[in-house]
Amino acid sequence: QVQLVESGGGLVQPGGSLRLSCAASGFTFSSYPMSWYRQAPGKEREFVATISNAIGSTNYADSVKGRFTISRDNAKNTVYLQMNSLKPEDTAVYYCKVQRGARSYWGQGTQVTVSS
């Protein structure tokens, strides 16, 4: 079965950096685009970034463009989110997602808190 396991979250000061990882299993990882989403308290889940399967083309939400970088290692079945210049408004639970046909699969999420 499809499993997505996020890690790397934590508490960081404004201006700091974190790298999130999402380890995937149960499907042919290299065949699917992968995405990161986030959900802040009291808000809806929102798109952060996506990376295609083969070429590795990327797309970002305007709010993170220039600060976050999504990447993938198909040999390790892992997708990453490098987050730099973090702001308090980046505080959220971050989830990775894979879409297989009509069904979306999500990880359990990892908490990122940006605070001094």
Buried (B, 14 or more C-beta within 10 A) or exposed (E): EBEBBBEBBEEBEEEBEBEBBBBBEEBEBEEBBBBBBBBBEEEEBEBBBBBEBEEEEBEBBEBBEEBBBBBBEBEEBBBBBBBBEBEEEBBBBBBBBBEEEEEEBBBEBBEBBBEE
